[in-house]
Amino acid sequence: MSERLSVSRLREGGRRWADRIRPFFVPVCILSGIYILAMSAVFRANYYYIDDFSRAFEGRKGWGTYFSRYLSDLLSNVIHADSYLTDVSPLPQMIACVELAIASVIALYLITGRDRFTVWEYAAALPIALSPYMLECLCYKYDAPYMALSVLVSVAPLLLADAPSYLLMLGSFAGTLAMCNAYQAASGILPVLTALLAFKRWYNGEKLRDILRFIAAAAAGYIAAMVLYKIFFVRPVSFGGNVSTYMPTAGGLLPAFVDHLRTFYGYVLDDLDAKRLIFIGLCVVCFVWVTVRDSVRSKPLTLLLALAVAAFALVFAFGLYPALERPIYYPRTMFGFSACAALLAIFPASAKKVFPAKLACLALAWCFFVFTFTLGNALYVQKTYTQFRIEETIDSIKNADAFDSGDPVVAQITGSVGYAPAIQGAVERSAMLKRLVPITYDDSWEWGRYGMQYYYGIPSFGVLENTNVSVLDLRKLDLPVLDETVYHVLKGNEHFLLIELK
């Protein structure tokens, strides 16, 4: 009898959860469709984006070993159905789009309190997924679902906002720990969304005691997870003196944080053109205006708190990255800014009689939506141009009979192919596009050599790993010219090849 009651209760609980989730199915499908459509040009480009080169060639993981992202290692076995990671794109990127759609719907629900949304509200949430900063994450064939997951697990715990405090604390703890083990760039999203929801409760007249309890539970789970992650999971690393995941000393933490935050926003000002910055600024201003207008509290006090909350969101948009000794400033580490801007924008987008803000949200969403096609097509053009340049080099190597002796040949690449002529004008016009389209045949980094060395099956061919500091610098050997074209000069002998790109 007790077993039947238990089964009956489980079924009843399952039905209740299904009834609660069902209204969100359509919004998730709408945003998933928009995000996947926007990414269609990137899918068509079929571009191996930076680390994708080695993951596809070696079938490797490495997120846990190098970046302390152990959840990514674990989940990759499921997504690729094997411990050897073959290229299954665009499946991982499509999964990422769905994850971001769910995260966007959760954010909309938490802020609006509704399960049906207007066009303006969808537009306001769209930068969570389609900002240029998140786009770099979505370009990765292997990393995309884990980067997107970090956003989802950062917003999902706040669905427990009305639950008992211990459940919210546990949810915040689990979500934060999952985020850290997926992609730490999302570390600012949960604190910012918590601050926004607490502020909304306050200006709607809720009791201060209940609001403080909500903040304390979310903060306790977040801090506990961060401390646990730092003690038991983090493996600090330093790359080439330019990047370090170590923390500054206690006395240098605040100056370092301010300096790094200034650098992050310097990139934001360079990356985004004037109209996008104006649209974002208008959304932030309207957030302040709407919250003051609709507040049941003192208007002056609401204004001060609205400004403080907006400032908090902008300061902690990049999470804990500014607190690192030497953070990286790649676009993929900056998506917290656009996510927090979207959270602020949802407030005026869901309010009445704020038409300028609604138009700004729609215009910003359209700019980001269109940019995804620009990026996808630019990646395709750059890929075909790079392949052409590499094939030209290989033709010269074949004509020079460099491998006739059968001995191993060591090569060095100098110079760069640069950007494809077809996208040169677009790159010069857009700093963001320049940062998002990598050059993968040059001497500036390992990914400028990887494809040439491993993807064309040239026998007994090794490329010097770092031409800038290598003990063996072929430029000093006065090698004879074997071939010269409009694209490169090939110098060498039976043991060495110097490829000078023009």
C-alpha positions as CSV (number, residue, x, y, z in Angstrom):
1,M,0.0,0.0,0.0
2,S,2.8,2.4,0.9
3,E,4.6,1.6,-2.3
4,R,1.5,2.5,-4.3
5,L,1.1,5.8,-2.4
6,S,4.8,6.6,-3.1
7,V,4.4,5.9,-6.8
8,S,1.2,7.9,-6.9
9,R,2.9,10.9,-5.2
10,L,5.8,10.7,-7.7
11,R,3.4,10.7,-10.6
12,E,1.4,13.6,-9.1
13,G,4.6,15.6,-8.5
14,G,5.8,14.8,-12.1
15,R,2.5,16.1,-13.5
16,R,2.7,19.3,-11.4
17,W,6.3,20.0,-12.7
18,A,5.2,19.2,-16.3
19,D,2.3,21.7,-15.9
20,R,4.6,24.4,-14.6
21,I,7.2,23.8,-17.4
22,R,4.8,23.5,-20.3
23,P,4.1,27.3,-20.7
24,F,7.8,27.9,-21.3
25,F,8.1,25.4,-24.2
26,V,7.0,27.9,-26.8
27,P,9.2,30.7,-25.7
28,V,12.2,28.4,-25.6
29,C,11.4,27.1,-29.1
30,I,11.1,30.7,-30.4
31,L,14.4,31.8,-29.0
32,S,16.1,28.5,-30.0
33,G,14.9,29.0,-33.6
34,I,16.1,32.6,-33.6
35,Y,19.5,31.7,-32.2
36,I,20.0,28.7,-34.5
37,L,19.0,30.8,-37.6
38,A,21.4,33.5,-36.6
39,M,24.2,31.0,-36.3
40,S,23.4,29.4,-39.7
41,A,26.2,31.4,-41.5
42,V,28.7,30.2,-38.8
43,F,27.5,26.6,-39.3
44,R,28.0,27.0,-43.1
45,A,31.5,28.3,-42.6
46,N,32.5,25.0,-41.0
47,Y,35.4,26.9,-39.4
48,Y,37.9,25.3,-37.0
49,Y,38.0,28.0,-34.4
50,I,41.4,28.3,-32.7
51,D,41.5,25.3,-30.2
52,D,39.2,23.4,-32.5
53,F,42.3,22.7,-34.6
54,S,44.0,20.5,-32.0
55,R,40.8,19.0,-30.6
56,A,39.7,17.8,-34.0
57,F,43.1,16.5,-34.9
58,E,43.9,14.8,-31.6
59,G,40.4,14.1,-30.3
60,R,41.5,15.6,-27.0
61,K,39.8,17.4,-24.1
62,G,42.1,19.3,-21.8
63,W,39.6,21.7,-20.2
64,G,40.2,20.3,-16.8
65,T,43.9,19.9,-17.1
66,Y,44.6,23.4,-18.3
67,F,41.6,25.5,-17.2
68,S,40.1,23.7,-14.2
69,R,36.8,23.0,-16.1
70,Y,36.2,19.5,-15.2
71,L,32.5,19.5,-16.0
72,S,33.4,20.3,-19.6
73,D,35.6,17.2,-19.7
74,L,32.8,15.0,-18.2
75,L,30.0,16.3,-20.5
76,S,32.1,16.0,-23.6
77,N,31.9,12.2,-23.3
78,V,28.1,12.5,-23.5
79,I,27.9,15.0,-26.4
80,H,30.5,13.2,-28.5
81,A,29.4,9.7,-27.4
82,D,33.0,8.8,-26.9
83,S,36.1,9.8,-24.9
84,Y,37.8,10.5,-28.2
85,L,36.2,13.8,-29.4
86,T,35.4,13.6,-33.0
87,D,34.1,16.7,-34.9
88,V,30.3,16.4,-34.5
89,S,29.5,20.0,-35.4
90,P,27.2,21.8,-35.6
91,L,25.5,19.6,-32.9
92,P,27.5,21.1,-29.9
93,Q,26.7,24.7,-31.2
94,M,23.1,23.9,-31.6
95,I,23.0,22.5,-28.1
96,A,24.6,25.7,-26.9
97,C,21.8,27.7,-28.7
98,V,19.1,25.8,-26.9
99,E,20.9,26.3,-23.5
100,L,21.1,30.0,-24.1
101,A,17.4,30.1,-25.1
102,I,16.5,28.4,-21.8
103,A,18.7,30.8,-19.9
104,S,17.1,33.8,-21.7
105,V,13.6,32.6,-21.0
106,I,14.5,32.0,-17.3
107,A,15.8,35.6,-17.1
108,L,12.7,36.9,-18.7
109,Y,10.5,35.0,-16.4
110,L,12.4,36.1,-13.3
111,I,12.3,39.7,-14.2
112,T,8.8,40.0,-15.7
113,G,7.0,37.3,-13.6
114,R,5.3,36.1,-16.7
115,D,5.5,33.0,-19.0
116,R,4.4,34.9,-22.1
117,F,6.6,37.6,-23.6
118,T,6.3,40.4,-26.0
119,V,8.5,41.1,-29.1
120,W,10.2,43.9,-27.1
121,E,11.1,41.5,-24.3
122,Y,12.5,38.8,-26.6
123,A,14.6,41.5,-28.3
124,A,15.9,42.7,-24.9
125,A,17.0,39.2,-23.9
126,L,18.6,38.4,-27.3
127,P,22.1,39.9,-26.4
128,I,22.5,37.1,-23.9
129,A,23.2,34.8,-26.8
130,L,23.9,36.9,-29.9
131,S,26.2,39.6,-28.7
132,P,29.6,39.6,-30.4
133,Y,31.2,38.5,-27.1
134,M,29.0,35.4,-26.8
135,L,29.4,34.7,-30.6
136,E,33.1,33.9,-30.1
137,C,32.0,31.2,-27.6
138,L,29.5,29.9,-30.1
139,C,32.1,29.7,-32.9
140,Y,33.9,27.0,-31.0
141,K,32.8,23.6,-32.3
142,Y,33.9,21.9,-29.1
143,D,33.7,24.5,-26.3
144,A,30.3,26.1,-27.2
145,P,27.9,24.0,-25.1
146,Y,30.0,24.3,-21.9
147,M,30.4,28.1,-22.3
148,A,26.6,28.4,-22.8
149,L,26.0,26.0,-19.9
150,S,27.8,28.4,-17.6
151,V,25.2,31.1,-18.4
152,L,22.3,28.6,-17.8
153,V,23.5,27.4,-14.5
154,S,24.1,31.0,-13.4
155,V,20.4,32.0,-13.9
156,A,18.6,28.8,-13.1
157,P,19.3,28.8,-9.3
158,L,17.2,31.9,-8.9
159,L,14.1,30.0,-9.9
160,L,14.3,29.0,-6.2
161,A,14.0,32.7,-5.1
162,D,10.6,32.0,-3.4
163,A,11.7,28.6,-2.0
164,P,13.0,28.2,1.6
165,S,16.3,29.9,2.1
166,Y,18.3,26.6,2.4
167,L,17.0,25.4,-1.0
168,L,18.1,28.7,-2.6
169,M,21.4,28.5,-1.0
170,L,21.9,24.9,-2.2
171,G,20.8,25.9,-5.7
172,S,23.2,28.9,-5.7
173,F,26.0,26.7,-4.5
174,A,25.4,24.0,-7.1
175,G,24.9,26.4,-10.0
176,T,28.0,28.4,-9.1
177,L,30.1,25.3,-8.8
178,A,28.8,24.0,-12.1
179,M,29.6,27.4,-13.7
180,C,33.2,27.4,-12.4
181,N,33.7,23.9,-13.8
182,A,32.2,24.9,-17.2
183,Y,33.4,28.4,-18.0
184,Q,34.3,31.0,-15.3
185,A,33.6,34.1,-17.5
186,A,29.9,33.8,-16.4
187,S,30.9,34.4,-12.7
188,G,29.3,37.8,-12.6
189,I,25.8,36.9,-13.9
190,L,24.3,35.3,-10.7
191,P,25.4,38.2,-8.4
192,V,24.1,40.8,-10.9
193,L,20.7,39.0,-11.4
194,T,20.4,38.6,-7.7
195,A,20.9,42.3,-7.1
196,L,18.4,43.2,-9.8
197,L,15.7,40.9,-8.4
198,A,16.3,42.1,-4.9
199,F,16.0,45.7,-6.1
200,K,12.8,44.9,-7.9
201,R,11.4,43.3,-4.8
202,W,12.3,46.4,-2.8
203,Y,10.8,49.0,-5.1
204,N,7.6,46.9,-5.3
205,G,7.3,47.2,-1.6
206,E,8.3,43.8,-0.2
207,K,9.5,43.6,3.4
208,L,13.2,44.4,3.8
209,R,13.7,41.3,6.0
210,D,12.5,39.0,3.2
211,I,14.7,40.7,0.7
212,L,17.8,40.5,2.9
213,R,17.1,36.8,3.5
214,F,17.0,36.2,-0.3
215,I,20.2,38.1,-0.8
216,A,22.0,36.2,2.0
217,A,20.9,32.8,0.8
218,A,22.0,33.4,-2.8
219,A,25.3,35.1,-1.7
220,A,26.1,32.3,0.8
221,G,25.8,29.6,-1.8
222,Y,27.8,31.6,-4.3
223,I,30.6,32.4,-1.9
224,A,30.8,28.9,-0.5
225,A,31.0,27.4,-4.0
226,M,33.7,29.9,-5.0
227,V,35.8,29.1,-1.9
228,L,35.4,25.3,-2.5
229,Y,36.3,25.7,-6.1
230,K,39.4,27.7,-5.3
231,I,40.7,25.3,-2.7
232,F,39.9,21.9,-4.3
233,F,39.5,22.5,-8.1
234,V,41.7,25.3,-9.3
235,R,45.0,24.7,-10.9
236,P,46.5,28.2,-11.4
237,V,48.3,28.5,-14.7
238,S,50.4,31.2,-16.5
239,F,50.8,31.4,-20.2
240,G,53.8,33.2,-21.7
241,G,53.9,35.9,-19.1
242,N,50.8,37.6,-20.6
243,V,48.1,35.6,-18.9
244,S,48.0,34.3,-15.3
245,T,45.1,32.9,-13.3
246,Y,46.9,33.5,-10.0
247,M,45.4,36.1,-7.7
248,P,47.2,39.4,-6.8
249,T,48.4,39.9,-3.3
250,A,45.8,41.2,-0.8
251,G,47.2,44.7,-0.9
252,G,47.3,44.8,-4.7
253,L,43.8,43.2,-5.3
254,L,41.8,46.4,-5.5
255,P,44.2,48.4,-7.7
256,A,44.5,45.4,-10.0
257,F,40.7,45.0,-10.1
258,V,40.2,48.6,-11.0
259,D,43.0,48.6,-13.6
260,H,41.8,45.4,-15.3
261,L,38.2,46.7,-15.2
262,R,39.3,49.8,-17.0
263,T,41.0,47.7,-19.7
264,F,37.9,45.6,-20.2
265,Y,35.8,48.7,-20.7
266,G,38.4,50.1,-23.0
267,Y,37.9,47.1,-25.2
268,V,34.1,47.5,-25.0
269,L,34.4,51.1,-26.3
270,D,36.7,50.0,-29.1
271,D,34.7,46.9,-30.0
272,L,31.2,48.3,-30.2
273,D,30.4,51.1,-32.7
274,A,28.6,54.3,-31.6
275,K,25.1,53.2,-32.4
276,R,25.4,50.0,-30.3
277,L,26.8,51.9,-27.4
278,I,24.0,54.5,-27.7
279,F,21.4,51.7,-27.7
280,I,22.9,50.0,-24.6
281,G,23.3,53.4,-22.8
282,L,19.7,54.2,-23.5
283,C,18.5,50.9,-22.1
284,V,20.5,51.5,-18.9
285,V,19.1,55.0,-18.6
286,C,15.6,53.8,-19.1
287,F,16.2,51.1,-16.5
288,V,16.9,53.8,-13.9
289,W,13.9,55.9,-15.1
290,V,11.4,53.1,-15.2
291,T,12.3,51.7,-11.7
292,V,12.1,55.2,-10.2
293,R,8.8,55.9,-12.0
294,D,7.2,52.6,-10.9
295,S,8.6,52.5,-7.4
296,V,6.2,52.5,-4.4
297,R,9.2,53.7,-2.2
298,S,10.7,57.1,-1.9
299,K,11.6,58.4,-5.4
300,P,15.0,60.0,-4.4
301,L,16.0,56.9,-2.5
302,T,14.9,54.7,-5.4
303,L,17.0,56.8,-7.8
304,L,20.1,56.3,-5.6
305,L,19.6,52.6,-5.4
306,A,18.8,52.3,-9.1
307,L,22.1,54.0,-9.9
308,A,23.9,51.8,-7.4
309,V,22.4,48.6,-8.8
310,A,23.3,49.7,-12.4
311,A,26.8,50.5,-11.3
312,F,27.1,47.2,-9.5
313,A,26.0,45.4,-12.7
314,L,28.6,47.2,-14.8
315,V,31.4,46.6,-12.3
316,F,30.7,42.9,-11.8
317,A,29.7,42.2,-15.4
318,F,33.0,40.5,-16.0
319,G,32.7,38.4,-12.9
320,L,36.0,37.7,-11.1
321,Y,38.2,38.0,-14.1
322,P,39.4,41.5,-13.2
323,A,40.5,40.1,-9.9
324,L,43.1,37.8,-11.6
325,E,46.7,38.7,-11.7
326,R,46.8,38.9,-15.5
327,P,43.4,38.2,-17.1
328,I,42.8,37.6,-20.8
329,Y,40.7,40.1,-22.7
330,Y,39.5,38.0,-25.6
331,P,35.8,38.6,-26.6
332,R,34.8,35.2,-25.2
333,T,35.7,36.3,-21.7
334,M,33.6,39.4,-21.9
335,F,30.1,38.0,-22.6
336,G,29.1,38.9,-19.0
337,F,28.9,42.5,-20.1
338,S,26.3,41.9,-22.8
339,A,24.4,39.5,-20.6
340,C,24.2,42.1,-17.8
341,A,23.2,44.8,-20.3
342,A,20.4,42.5,-21.5
343,L,19.2,41.9,-17.9
344,L,19.0,45.7,-17.3
345,A,17.2,46.1,-20.7
346,I,14.5,43.7,-19.8
347,F,13.1,46.1,-17.2
348,P,12.2,48.9,-19.5
349,A,11.3,46.5,-22.3
350,S,8.6,45.0,-20.0
351,A,7.4,48.3,-18.7
352,K,4.6,50.4,-20.0
353,K,5.0,53.7,-21.9
354,V,8.7,53.5,-22.5
355,F,8.7,53.3,-26.3
356,P,12.2,54.7,-26.9
357,A,13.7,52.0,-24.7
358,K,11.7,49.3,-26.5
359,L,12.9,50.6,-29.9
360,A,16.5,50.7,-28.5
361,C,16.2,47.0,-27.5
362,L,14.8,46.0,-30.9
363,A,17.5,48.0,-32.8
364,L,20.3,46.5,-30.7
365,A,18.9,43.0,-31.2
366,W,18.7,43.6,-34.9
367,C,22.3,44.9,-35.0
368,F,23.6,41.8,-33.2
369,F,21.4,39.4,-35.2
370,V,22.8,40.8,-38.5
371,F,26.4,40.8,-37.2
372,T,26.2,37.0,-36.8
373,F,25.8,36.6,-40.5
374,T,28.7,39.0,-41.2
375,L,30.9,37.0,-38.9
376,G,29.9,33.6,-40.3
377,N,30.5,34.7,-43.9
378,A,33.8,36.4,-43.0
379,L,35.0,33.2,-41.3
380,Y,34.2,31.3,-44.5
381,V,36.0,33.7,-46.7
382,Q,39.0,33.7,-44.4
383,K,39.1,29.9,-44.3
384,T,39.1,29.5,-48.0
385,Y,41.8,32.2,-48.4
386,T,44.0,30.5,-45.8
387,Q,43.6,27.1,-47.4
388,F,44.5,28.7,-50.8
389,R,47.7,30.3,-49.3
390,I,48.7,27.0,-47.6
391,E,48.2,25.0,-50.8
392,E,50.3,27.6,-52.7
393,T,53.1,27.0,-50.2
394,I,52.8,23.2,-50.5
395,D,53.0,23.5,-54.3
396,S,56.3,25.4,-53.9
397,I,57.6,22.7,-51.5
398,K,56.7,19.9,-53.9
399,N,58.3,21.7,-56.9
400,A,61.5,22.3,-54.8
401,D,61.9,18.6,-54.1
402,A,62.6,19.4,-50.5
403,F,61.8,15.9,-49.3
404,D,63.9,13.9,-51.8
405,S,66.5,12.9,-49.3
406,G,63.9,11.2,-47.0
407,D,65.3,13.0,-44.0
408,P,63.1,14.9,-41.6
409,V,62.7,18.6,-42.6
410,V,62.3,21.4,-40.0
411,A,60.4,24.4,-41.2
412,Q,59.9,27.9,-39.9
413,I,57.1,30.3,-40.9
414,T,57.6,34.1,-40.9
415,G,55.2,36.8,-41.8
416,S,51.5,36.5,-42.2
417,V,48.8,35.9,-44.8
418,G,46.8,38.6,-43.1
419,Y,43.0,38.9,-43.7
420,A,41.5,37.8,-46.9
421,P,41.2,40.7,-49.4
422,A,37.4,40.2,-49.6
423,I,37.0,41.0,-46.0
424,Q,39.8,43.5,-45.6
425,G,37.5,46.5,-45.8
426,A,35.0,45.0,-43.3
427,V,37.8,44.2,-40.8
428,E,39.2,47.7,-41.1
429,R,35.8,49.2,-40.4
430,S,34.9,46.9,-37.4
431,A,37.3,46.4,-34.5
432,M,35.0,43.6,-33.3
433,L,35.2,41.7,-36.5
434,K,39.0,42.0,-36.5
435,R,39.1,40.5,-33.0
436,L,36.7,37.6,-33.9
437,V,38.3,36.5,-37.2
438,P,41.6,34.7,-36.3
439,I,44.5,34.5,-38.8
440,T,45.6,30.9,-38.8
441,Y,48.6,31.0,-41.1
442,D,51.3,33.2,-39.7
443,D,54.2,33.3,-37.2
444,S,52.5,35.1,-34.3
445,W,51.0,32.1,-32.4
446,E,50.8,28.3,-32.4
447,W,47.5,28.2,-34.3
448,G,49.3,30.0,-37.2
449,R,51.3,26.9,-37.7
450,Y,49.1,24.1,-36.6
451,G,47.0,23.6,-39.8
452,M,50.1,23.8,-42.1
453,Q,52.0,21.2,-40.0
454,Y,49.3,18.6,-39.3
455,Y,46.4,19.0,-41.7
456,Y,48.1,18.3,-45.0
457,G,49.9,15.0,-44.2
458,I,53.3,16.3,-45.3
459,P,55.8,13.5,-44.3
460,S,58.7,14.2,-42.0
461,F,57.6,17.8,-41.6
462,G,58.0,19.7,-38.3
463,V,57.4,23.4,-37.8
464,L,59.3,25.3,-35.1
465,E,57.0,26.0,-32.2
466,N,58.0,29.5,-31.4
467,T,59.9,31.4,-34.1
468,N,60.3,34.5,-31.9
469,V,62.4,32.8,-29.1
470,S,63.6,29.6,-30.8
471,V,67.3,28.7,-30.4
472,L,67.2,27.6,-34.0
473,D,66.2,30.6,-36.1
474,L,66.4,29.7,-39.8
475,R,66.5,33.4,-40.8
476,K,70.1,33.4,-39.6
477,L,71.3,30.5,-41.8
478,D,71.4,32.4,-45.1
479,L,69.5,29.6,-46.9
480,P,69.3,29.6,-50.7
481,V,66.0,30.6,-52.4
482,L,64.2,27.6,-53.7
483,D,61.1,29.3,-55.0
484,E,59.5,32.8,-55.0
485,T,55.9,33.7,-55.9
486,V,53.7,36.7,-55.3
487,Y,52.6,35.1,-52.1
488,H,55.8,33.8,-50.4
489,V,59.5,33.1,-50.6
490,L,60.7,29.6,-50.0
491,K,64.3,29.1,-48.8
492,G,66.0,25.9,-47.7
493,N,68.0,22.8,-48.2
494,E,67.6,19.1,-47.5
495,H,67.1,19.7,-43.8
496,F,65.5,23.1,-43.4
497,L,62.7,25.2,-45.0
498,L,62.1,28.9,-44.3
499,I,58.6,30.0,-45.5
500,E,58.5,33.8,-45.7
501,L,54.9,34.9,-46.2
502,K,54.2,38.1,-48.0
